[in-house]
Amino acid sequence: MNRDDERSRLLGDNVHQYTVPLGGGGGPGNLGGGGEYNSLVNKAGRSASIGALGGTQSMGTFAFKEPPPVKGLPKSYSVSADGSPSYLTPTQMGRQELYVDVPFQAVFGMDKMIRTTSFAFANVAAEMDVKDHGELTDEEKSARMSRASMIIMDELEFDANVVTMPLVFAIVVAAASQFLVGYNTGVMNAPANVVFPGHSTLAWSLAVAAFAVGGPLGAVMGGRMADSRGRRGALLIDTWTFLLGGLLQTFALDMMTIIAARFIIGFASGYSSVLVPIYLGEQAPPSLRGMLGTVTQFALVVGILVADLFAFPFAEEGKWRFLFAVTPVVAIGQLLMSPFLLESPRWLLGRDPKSLKARYIIKSLRGLRYDHEVETEVGHFMMGGAAQQQEQASQMAVLGEMMSKKETRILLISSLVLQMGQQFSGINAVFYYSTSFFEGVIDNPLVGTTIVGAVNVLATYAVLFLMDRCGRRTLIVWSSAGMFVSSVVIVLTLLGYFENMVALLAVNAYVIFFEFGLGPIPWLIVAEMFNGKYVAVAMSVSSQLNWACNFVVGLVFPYMNQYLGPYSFGPFAVVLLGVLMFSLTILPETQGSTPEELAQQMSRSLSQNVVYTSNADASNQIDQEWRKAMEQLQQEEEKERQAGTYDYGFQPIQQGDDDAPAI
């Protein structure tokens, strides 16, 4: 039996529907069009492909030409016990590329970057494998390359399916911190008239804005404490800070106590906004970091919605303390789970590359069984850490380096402009003061506020689909344009040109357009576009600027609403128009390298540093074993079909059966 006959027997006559074109074009599985990658047909093809090649271990191995110049890298990662070069399977090499290229940050919307990196490596590794099989025909090379690529992708995706209990506890505690950030963003919206009645506009504005005063200070301290006390220790400090601020706010004696409590909670929130992405990004494998960023973002917007919902029973005189008590209750729950939290392996390895504690934690987090698997994972951490480590200790020195390089200067400026645009667009004026804004516009302002909170959650979910299909610049353009139009409609409605209900619709449209672009993109471009060694500093500076602008909006909007009246959204419209013009004329497309460009970069890097050797003997042996197994399975299924006993997964309708139900 020739090779084509064997392939047909293995995959069926329609074998070509399972192959994946890896170059340009828009076919299923194409690097640039991952939307169809997970279709049932392609899943079936990948399962058959694994049978055909026996997994990446049977394909071949990567060996370093020279040991990587990484301090503390386990010797076994590049050199065997006998002194010969050690090797990595294609999957292990792909995981190393993910550790090097994907930032140690859990950022909302980063999934596409992770998939693109995986697709690009699978393409490069498959090409290297095919080049080592010169005896194959062009058709056989194409088929082998497609199958090899899909096998590598499946094994790289396996990380996303392995979630251990230590990682679950880390996710729950970290997400709870982001929930508290969202909850305390919205909790002051409804009870303005029942908390110590008779307070001045200035006192309430200070109470709201104090949250944003503490934010940038917390953002600065969060990074420093994470480096000095460890990620776990810093997270516990953050939890205790939430508890202190929550208790002070719940049992406040006057407005000055409320203001002090809001400052402390704001400090904890800014601290959390920097720490949580780092902690989860260093706990989780690269394939999960985008998903965990999505989890924490949902925790934040759900926190805003829960604050709106709890306002219905508790935003009343005598009950408002229950509204504030949610913060200490959640913080106590976090502390109860703290014994199960593990330290960041990256932080431990950075202090001591030989750390046994780091190896134990990696074994627990990844669910590994053998020491050599742990050492390989340690090597991935060390390679990724070395690639993303900033060279200067001073933040100002790193910023100076970024501004001195043309390619990073425009990205840094764009990031900072978008952070200012995000806050000066007025979005937090909605989340801080929408209840007072809706007074006189609709009968029950709290209903309007809750609708806005629910729309915010739904829009956060919807944007996940847009991020995979649209460029980042495109989303910013549509977002700023939509928010600008919505702001104009709000002003016109308040002036009496439209019915009051139009104002509610316009505010919801304003929030939707925000979540489609100006909400996530300013954070996402930092993770996607900056070199790994710049990400931490760029994220820290962006967070500090964001919180500073947040403070200005929180303090000033009550006076804008009081003195500008129906024109209160006018300044926001001007800012949004400026962001739109900046996006159209200056902002570059920040989506990152295309899969093909990334594949070319990887190919050059791998060809310089590693040697690929195919494992033809093992591949042929496993091919034969799987072919025999699949032939036997096909024969058994055929016999069952002929005997009428094959299980199709449903009960077929018997023709002529009088008792069969009518359809």
C-alpha positions in Angstrom: 0.0 0.0 0.0 1.5 3.3 -1.0 1.6 6.4 1.2 -1.4 8.1 -0.5 -3.5 5.0 0.1 -2.5 4.9 3.7 -3.3 8.6 4.2 -6.7 8.1 2.6 -7.4 5.1 4.9 -6.4 7.2 7.8 -8.2 10.4 7.2 -10.8 9.4 4.6 -11.3 10.4 1.0 -11.9 14.0 2.0 -8.5 14.4 3.6 -7.9 17.8 2.1 -10.8 19.4 4.1 -8.6 18.7 7.2 -5.5 20.3 6.0 -4.7 23.8 7.1 -3.1 26.4 4.7 -0.5 28.1 6.8 0.4 31.0 4.5 -1.7 33.9 3.5 -5.4 33.6 2.6 -8.5 33.2 4.5 -9.0 29.5 4.7 -9.8 27.6 7.9 -6.9 27.5 10.3 -5.0 30.3 8.4 -2.7 32.2 10.7 -4.5 35.4 10.1 -8.1 34.0 10.4 -8.2 32.1 13.6 -12.0 32.5 13.9 -12.6 29.2 12.1 -9.8 27.4 13.8 -11.9 25.7 16.4 -14.6 24.5 14.0 -15.8 20.9 14.4 -14.3 19.9 11.1 -10.9 21.3 12.0 -11.1 19.7 15.5 -11.8 16.3 13.8 -8.9 16.9 11.5 -6.5 17.7 14.3 -7.5 14.6 16.2 -6.8 12.5 13.2 -3.5 14.4 12.7 -2.4 13.5 16.2 -3.0 9.9 15.3 -1.0 10.3 12.1 2.1 11.8 13.6 1.9 10.6 17.2 2.3 14.0 18.8 5.2 16.5 18.7 7.6 14.1 20.6 7.7 11.9 17.5 8.3 14.8 15.1 11.7 15.9 16.2 13.7 18.0 18.6 15.2 21.5 19.0 18.8 21.8 20.4 20.6 25.0 21.3 23.7 25.7 19.3 25.2 27.5 22.3 23.8 27.6 25.9 21.6 30.7 26.2 23.4 33.6 28.0 20.7 33.7 30.8 21.9 33.9 34.4 20.5 31.1 36.5 19.2 29.0 33.6 19.1 25.3 34.6 22.0 23.6 33.0 19.8 20.7 32.0 17.7 23.1 29.9 20.5 23.3 27.2 23.1 20.7 28.1 22.6 17.0 28.9 24.3 15.1 31.7 26.9 13.7 29.3 27.8 17.2 28.0 25.9 16.9 24.7 23.3 19.5 23.8 20.0 19.0 25.5 16.8 19.2 23.5 13.3 20.5 23.6 10.3 19.1 21.8 8.4 21.4 19.4 5.8 22.0 22.1 8.4 22.8 24.7 10.1 25.2 22.3 6.7 26.8 21.5 6.0 27.3 25.2 9.4 29.0 25.5 8.5 31.4 22.7 5.2 32.2 24.5 7.1 32.9 27.7 9.5 35.2 25.9 7.0 37.1 23.8 3.9 37.3 26.0 4.2 39.8 28.9 4.0 38.5 32.4 0.7 40.5 32.8 -2.9 39.3 32.8 -4.5 42.0 30.5 -8.0 42.1 29.1 -8.1 41.5 25.3 -4.6 39.9 25.1 -6.0 36.6 23.8 -5.4 37.4 20.1 -1.8 38.2 20.7 -1.3 34.8 22.4 -3.1 33.0 19.6 -1.1 34.8 17.0 2.2 33.9 18.7 1.1 30.2 18.9 0.0 30.2 15.3 3.3 31.8 14.1 5.4 29.3 16.0 3.4 26.3 14.8 3.9 27.5 11.2 7.7 27.9 11.7 8.2 24.6 13.5 6.1 22.8 10.8 8.2 24.3 8.0 11.4 23.2 9.8 10.0 19.7 10.1 9.1 19.5 6.5 12.5 20.7 5.3 14.0 17.8 7.1 12.0 15.4 4.9 13.3 16.0 1.5 12.1 12.7 0.2 8.4 13.7 0.4 6.4 14.9 -2.6 5.1 18.5 -2.6 1.6 17.2 -1.8 2.9 15.1 1.1 4.9 18.0 2.4 1.8 20.2 2.4 -0.2 17.6 4.2 2.5 16.9 6.7 3.1 20.6 7.4 -0.6 21.2 8.0 -1.0 18.2 10.3 2.2 19.1 12.2 1.1 22.6 12.7 -2.2 21.5 14.1 -0.6 19.0 16.5 1.7 21.7 17.8 -1.3 24.1 18.3 -3.3 21.4 20.1 -0.5 20.7 22.5 0.2 24.4 23.1 -3.5 24.9 23.8 -3.4 22.2 26.5 -2.1 24.7 29.0 -5.4 26.6 28.8 -7.2 23.4 29.9 -5.0 22.8 33.0 -6.3 24.9 35.9 -5.0 23.6 39.2 -6.5 24.5 42.6 -3.6 26.8 43.7 -4.3 28.8 40.5 -8.0 28.8 41.2 -7.4 30.4 44.6 -5.1 33.0 43.1 -7.7 33.9 40.5 -10.5 34.1 43.1 -8.6 36.4 45.5 -7.2 38.6 42.7 -10.6 38.9 41.0 -12.1 39.8 44.4 -9.7 42.7 44.6 -10.8 44.0 41.2 -14.4 43.4 42.2 -13.8 45.8 45.1 -12.3 48.4 42.8 -15.5 48.3 40.7 -17.8 48.2 43.7 -16.2 51.3 45.3 -16.2 53.1 42.0 -20.0 52.9 41.9 -21.0 52.7 45.6 -21.1 56.5 46.1 -23.5 57.0 43.2 -26.8 56.4 44.9 -26.6 57.3 48.7 -25.5 61.0 48.3 -28.8 62.2 49.9 -28.9 59.7 52.8 -25.3 59.6 54.1 -25.1 62.3 56.8 -27.8 64.5 55.2 -27.1 68.2 55.0 -23.5 67.8 53.8 -22.2 70.3 51.3 -21.5 69.7 47.6 -17.9 70.2 48.3 -17.8 67.6 51.1 -19.5 64.9 48.9 -17.2 65.8 45.9 -14.2 65.4 48.1 -15.5 62.0 49.4 -16.0 60.8 45.8 -12.7 62.3 44.5 -10.6 61.1 47.5 -11.0 57.6 45.9 -9.0 58.9 42.9 -6.5 60.7 45.1 -5.4 57.5 46.8 -5.4 55.7 43.4 -2.2 57.0 41.9 -0.3 56.7 45.2 -1.4 53.1 45.5 -0.4 52.5 41.9 3.2 53.7 42.8 3.4 51.7 46.0 1.9 48.6 44.4 4.8 48.1 42.1 7.4 48.8 44.7 5.8 46.5 47.3 5.5 43.7 44.8 9.2 43.9 44.1 10.3 44.2 47.8 7.7 42.0 49.6 6.8 39.5 46.9 3.6 39.3 44.9 1.8 37.3 47.5 2.9 39.5 50.4 1.9 42.6 48.5 -1.5 41.2 47.7 -2.1 40.5 51.4 -1.2 44.1 52.2 -3.7 45.2 49.6 -6.4 43.1 51.2 -5.7 44.4 54.7 -5.8 48.0 53.3 -9.3 47.3 51.8 -10.4 45.9 55.1 -9.2 48.9 57.0 -10.8 51.4 54.6 -14.0 49.4 54.5 -14.4 49.2 58.2 -13.6 52.9 58.6 -16.2 53.8 56.0 -18.9 51.4 57.4 -18.6 52.8 61.0 -17.9 56.4 59.9 -18.8 59.2 62.4 -19.0 62.1 59.9 -18.1 63.1 56.4 -14.5 63.7 57.3 -14.2 60.0 58.2 -15.9 59.1 54.9 -13.4 61.1 53.0 -10.5 59.5 54.9 -11.9 56.0 54.3 -12.4 56.7 50.6 -8.8 57.8 50.3 -7.6 54.5 51.9 -9.9 52.4 49.6 -8.7 54.4 46.6 -5.1 53.7 47.6 -6.0 49.9 47.8 -7.7 50.1 44.4 -4.8 51.8 42.7 -2.5 49.3 44.4 -4.7 46.5 43.1 -4.8 47.8 39.5 -1.0 47.4 39.2 -0.5 44.3 41.4 -3.3 42.0 40.2 -2.2 41.8 36.5 1.3 41.1 37.6 0.4 38.4 40.1 -1.9 36.5 37.8 0.4 36.9 34.8 3.2 35.3 36.8 1.1 32.5 38.2 -0.6 31.5 35.0 0.9 30.0 31.8 1.1 32.4 28.8 -2.0 30.8 27.2 -4.2 31.7 30.1 -3.0 35.3 30.7 -5.5 36.9 28.3 -8.4 34.9 29.7 -7.5 35.9 33.3 -7.3 39.5 32.2 -10.9 39.1 31.0 -11.9 37.5 34.3 -10.6 40.5 36.3 -12.1 43.0 33.9 -15.5 41.3 34.3 -15.0 41.3 38.1 -14.6 45.1 38.0 -17.6 45.9 35.9 -19.7 43.4 37.8 -18.6 45.2 41.0 -20.1 48.4 39.6 -23.3 46.7 38.7 -23.6 45.0 42.2 -23.1 48.5 43.8 -26.1 49.7 41.8 -28.3 46.7 42.7 -27.5 46.9 46.4 -28.5 50.6 46.4 -32.1 49.6 45.9 -32.5 48.1 49.5 -29.7 50.0 51.2 -29.5 53.5 49.8 -31.8 54.7 52.6 -31.4 56.5 55.9 -30.4 54.0 58.5 -29.3 51.4 56.0 -26.5 53.0 54.1 -23.9 51.4 56.3 -24.8 48.0 54.9 -24.0 49.3 51.5 -20.4 50.2 52.7 -20.1 46.9 54.7 -19.6 44.9 51.5 -16.0 46.0 51.2 -14.8 44.6 54.6 -16.9 41.4 54.2 -15.2 40.6 50.8 -11.8 41.5 52.2 -12.3 39.1 55.2 -13.2 36.4 52.6 -9.9 37.0 50.8 -8.0 36.8 54.1 -9.6 33.4 54.9 -8.3 32.1 51.5 -4.9 33.6 51.9 -3.3 30.4 53.4 -3.9 28.8 50.0 -2.2 31.5 48.0 1.3 30.8 46.5 4.1 33.2 45.8 5.0 34.1 42.3 7.6 31.6 40.9 9.1 34.4 38.7 9.7 36.6 41.7 11.3 33.7 43.7 13.5 32.7 40.7 14.6 36.3 40.2 15.9 36.4 43.7 17.4 32.9 43.7 17.5 30.8 40.4 18.1 27.7 42.5 15.0 28.2 44.7 13.5 24.9 45.8 10.4 26.8 46.9 9.9 28.1 43.4 10.2 24.6 42.0 7.6 23.3 44.4 5.2 26.1 43.5 5.7 25.5 39.8 5.0 21.8 40.3 1.7 22.7 42.2 0.6 25.4 39.8 1.2 23.3 36.6 0.2 20.0 38.0 3.5 18.4 37.0 4.8 15.0 38.2 8.4 14.7 37.3 11.5 16.8 38.2 12.7 17.1 34.6 9.3 18.7 33.7 9.7 21.2 36.5 13.2 22.0 35.4 12.0 22.6 31.9 9.3 25.0 33.2 11.9 26.8 35.3 13.9 27.2 32.2 10.9 28.8 30.5 10.4 31.2 33.4 14.1 32.2 33.3 14.2 32.7 29.5 11.0 34.8 29.6 12.2 36.7 32.6 15.5 37.5 31.0 13.8 38.7 27.8 11.4 41.0 29.6 13.7 42.3 32.4 14.3 46.0 32.2 17.9 47.0 32.2 17.6 50.3 34.2 16.5 50.3 37.9 15.1 53.8 37.6 11.7 54.3 36.1 12.7 57.7 34.8 15.7 56.2 33.1 13.5 53.7 31.3 11.1 56.5 30.3 14.0 58.5 29.0 15.2 55.5 26.9 11.6 55.0 25.5 11.4 58.7 24.6 14.8 58.6 22.9 13.7 55.9 20.4 11.4 56.9 17.6 9.6 53.6 17.5 8.7 53.6 21.2 8.2 57.4 21.6 5.0 57.5 19.5 3.7 54.4 21.3 4.3 56.0 24.7 2.8 59.3 23.7 -0.2 57.5 22.2 -0.6 55.5 25.4 -0.6 58.5 27.6 -2.9 60.5 25.4 -5.4 57.7 25.3 -5.2 57.3 29.1 -6.1 61.0 29.5 -8.7 60.7 26.9 -10.3 57.7 28.6 -10.8 59.7 31.9 -11.5 63.1 30.4 -14.2 61.6 28.2 -16.3 61.7 31.4 -16.9 58.0 31.8 -16.4 58.0 35.6 -18.7 61.0 35.9 -21.4 58.5 34.8 -20.3 55.9 37.3 -19.8 58.4 40.1 -22.8 60.7 39.6 -25.3 59.1 37.2 -28.0 59.0 39.8 -27.9 62.8 40.4 -27.5 63.3 36.7 -30.8 61.4 36.0 -32.8 63.4 38.6 -35.5 65.2 36.7 -34.7 63.2 33.5 -36.5 59.9 34.5 -38.8 59.1 37.3 -36.5 56.8 39.3 -32.8 57.8 38.7 -31.6 54.6 40.4 -33.2 52.5 37.7 -31.4 54.5 35.1 -28.1 54.0 36.9 -28.7 50.3 37.2 -29.5 50.0 33.5 -26.2 51.8 32.7 -24.3 49.3 34.9 -26.0 46.3 33.2 -25.2 47.7 29.8 -21.6 48.2 30.8 -21.3 44.5 31.7 -22.9 43.3 28.4 -20.7 45.7 26.4 -17.6 44.3 28.1 -18.7 40.8 26.9 -19.5 42.0 23.4 -16.1 43.7 22.8 -14.4 40.4 23.1 -15.7 39.5 19.7 -14.7 42.9 18.2 -11.1 42.7 19.5 -10.4 39.6 17.4 -11.8 41.2 14.2 -10.9 44.9 14.3 -7.7 46.8 14.6 -7.0 48.7 17.8 -6.9 52.1 16.0 -10.2 51.3 14.3 -11.9 50.6 17.6 -10.5 53.8 19.1 -11.9 55.8 16.1 -15.3 54.3 16.3 -15.4 54.5 20.1 -14.4 58.2 20.3 -16.8 59.1 17.5 -19.7 57.2 19.0 -19.1 58.8 22.4 -18.8 62.2 20.9 -22.2 61.8 19.1 -23.7 60.4 22.3 -22.5 63.4 24.3 -23.9 65.8 21.8 -27.3 64.0 21.9 -27.2 64.2 25.8 -26.7 67.9 25.7 -29.5 68.4 23.0 -31.9 66.3 25.1 -31.2 68.2 28.3 -31.8 71.4 26.3 -35.3 70.1 25.4 -34.8 69.1 21.7 -35.6 65.4 22.4 -37.7 63.5 24.9 -36.1 62.8 28.3 -35.9 59.0 27.5 -33.5 59.8 24.7 -31.0 61.0 27.3 -31.1 57.6 29.0 -30.6 55.9 25.6 -27.7 58.3 24.8 -25.9 57.6 28.1 -26.2 53.8 27.5 -24.8 54.3 23.9 -22.0 56.4 25.4 -21.1 53.5 27.8 -21.3 50.9 25.0 -19.0 52.9 22.7 -16.6 53.4 25.7 -16.3 49.7 26.3 -15.7 49.1 22.6 -12.6 51.2 22.5 -11.5 53.8 25.0 -12.2 51.4 27.9 -9.8 48.5 27.1 -7.5 49.7 24.3 -5.4 52.2 26.3 -4.3 49.3 28.6 -4.1 46.7 25.8 -1.7 48.6 23.6 0.9 48.7 26.4 0.9 44.9 26.7 0.7 44.2 22.9 3.1 46.8 21.5 5.9 47.5 24.0 9.0 45.4 24.3 8.7 43.1 27.3 11.3 45.1 29.3 9.2 48.3 28.9 5.8 46.8 29.8 6.0 47.2 33.6 7.1 50.8 33.5 4.7 51.8 30.8 1.8 50.1 32.7 2.8 51.9 35.9 3.1 55.3 34.4 -0.2 54.8 32.5 -2.0 53.8 35.7 -0.7 56.8 37.7 -1.8 59.2 34.9 -5.2 57.5 34.6 -5.8 57.8 38.4 -4.7 61.5 38.4 -7.2 62.3 35.6 -9.8 60.2 37.4 -9.4 62.5 40.5 -9.9 65.7 38.4 -13.2 64.3 36.9 -14.5 63.1 40.3 -13.8 66.5 41.9 -15.0 68.8 39.2 -18.1 67.2 37.7 -20.5 68.1 40.5 -19.6 71.8 39.8 -19.9 71.3 36.1 -23.4 69.8 36.6 -24.3 72.6 38.9 -23.1 75.6 36.8 -23.2 74.3 33.3 -26.5 72.5 33.7 -27.6 70.9 30.3 -24.1 71.7 28.9 -22.3 69.6 31.5 -21.3 67.0 28.9 -20.1 69.7 26.5 -16.4 69.6 27.8 -16.4 65.8 27.5 -17.6 66.2 23.9 -14.7 68.6 23.1 -12.2 66.1 24.6 -13.7 63.2 22.6 -13.5 65.2 19.4 -9.8 65.8 20.2 -9.2 62.1 20.7 -11.0 61.3 17.4 -8.7 63.8 15.6 -5.6 62.3 17.2 -6.7 58.8 16.3 -7.3 59.7 12.7 -4.1 61.7 12.2 -1.4 60.5 14.6 -2.3 57.2 16.3 -0.6 54.3 14.6 -2.3 50.9 14.3 -1.2 49.2 17.5 -2.5 45.7 16.9 1.1 44.4 16.6 2.8 42.2 14.0 0.8 40.1 11.6 1.1 36.3 12.0 3.3 36.2 8.9 5.6 38.9 10.1 5.9 37.3 13.5 6.6 33.9 11.9 9.4 35.5 9.9 10.9 37.0 13.0 10.7 33.7 14.8 12.3 31.8 11.9 15.3 34.2 11.9 15.7 33.9 15.6 15.4 30.1 15.7 17.7 29.6 12.8 20.4 31.6 14.6 20.0 29.9 18.0 18.8 26.3 17.6 19.1 23.3 15.4 16.1 21.2 14.5 16.5 17.4 14.0 13.6 15.3 12.8 12.9 12.0 14.4 12.0 9.9 11.4 12.3 6.5 13.0 10.0 7.2 16.0 7.6 9.0 13.7 7.3 6.0 11.3 6.9 3.6 14.2 4.1 5.6 15.7 2.5 6.2 12.3 2.3 2.4 11.9 0.8 1.8 15.4 -1.8 4.5 14.9 -2.7 3.4 11.4 -3.3 -0.1 12.7 -5.4 1.2 15.6 -7.5 3.4 13.4 -7.9 0.7 10.8 -9.2 -1.7 13.5 -11.5 1.0 14.8 -12.9 1.7 11.3 -13.5 -2.0 10.8 -15.3 -2.4 14.1 -17.5 0.7 13.3 -18.3 -0.6 9.8 -19.4 -4.0 11.3 -21.6 -2.3 13.8 -23.2 -0.2 11.0 -23.9 -3.2 8.9 -25.4 -5.0 11.9 -27.5 -2.0 12.8 -26.0 -1.7 16.3 -23.8 1.4 15.7 -24.4 4.2 18.3 -24.9 7.5 16.4 -25.6 9.4 19.6 -29.4 9.4 19.1 -32.2 6.9 18.6 -33.1 6.7 14.9 -36.8 7.0 13.9 -38.1 3.6 12.7 -40.0 3.8 9.4 -43.5 2.6 9.7 -43.7 2.8 13.4 -47.3 3.7 14.2 -46.3 4.8 17.7 -43.7 7.3 16.5 -44.5 10.8 17.6 -45.6 13.3 15.0 -43.2 16.1 14.2 
